[in-house]
Amino acid sequence: MGLEIEHTEFSAEDFVRFRDRLQANLRALNKLLARPGFGEGPLSFGAELELYIIDHEAKPLHVNQEIQRRLDDPLLTLELNRYNLEYNFGTHRKKPNRR
């Protein structure tokens, strides 16, 4: 995090490598979710969901502060750039403040 993006164009091989890594991660997640007893008992881990904010042309929208302010959810945090948000799922859940 915090590193400059060096590449903005990618080859077909880059996309294949990304797809393969994504599929491997999804298989591992599927295996975890299929374990007998998964999800039973007290929560034991946290997770985060990265959200990228884009317009209809898939260009970054620099509005994360406005979204965070409007949603007023303590689990929604800002990232370093203005087109990204992070939703944190902890080991205990708090009800978000909805307006």
N, C-alpha and C positions, 0 to 999 in steps of 0.2 A: 504494500500500500504506500502511496506517496511517490512512487517511481513515475517518471515521465514515460508516456507511451511512445515507443520508438517506431512502430510499424502501423501504418494506416491502410495498407493494401496487403492482401494475402493471396497466396497461390492456391491452386486446387489441392495440392499436397497438404498445405496448412489446414484447410477445411476438413480433409480426410482425417488428419491427425486429431483435430479438435473433436470431430464426430466420434472417433474411436475411443478417446478418453472419456467423453461424455457418456457413451454407451456403457463403458466399463464401470463408471461411477453409478449409473442407474441400475446396473445388474447387482452391484454390491448393496445398494440401498434396498432393492427388491428382496434380496436374500435376507437382509436384516429384518425387514418388515414381515417376512414369512416365518420367522422363528416362532415356535410355540411359546405363548406367554408374552410375546412382545407387546408392550404398552400396558401391561398389568402392573399394579403396585404404584409406589410413589415415582414421580418423575425423577430421572437420574442424569439427565443431560440437557444442555441448551443447544439452540441452533439459531442461525440467522438467515434471513432472506435478503439478498441484495436486489434492489429495484432500480432500474435505469429508466429515466424519464425522457421520452422522445416525442417528437411531433409526428404528423401524418407522413412525413418524408423520411422518417427514422433518423432525424437529426436531433442532437441533444437539446433538451429544454432546460434552461437554468432556473428552475423554480422550486428546488427542494425545500428551501426555507419557508416559502409560502405554503406548500403542502403540509409541512410539519406543523406550522402554526395553525392552520385551518383544522387539521385532524385532531390536534391536541391529545396525542396518544403517547404515553410515556415509553412505550416499547419501540416507537419509531424514532430513529436517530439519524442525524446528518452524517454524511460522508465528507471527504475532503473537497470533492468537486460539487458543483451546484446542480448536476443532473443525476444524482444518485442518492438513494435513501437506503437505510438498513432497518429491517424489522427483526427485533430480537425476541426469541422464544427462550425464556429461562426455565429454571427448574420449578418455578412457581409462576402462576399466571395472575396478572392484575387485570381488572376490567378497565379497558380504555375509557377515557372521558369523551363522550360523544356529545356534540352540540346539536 
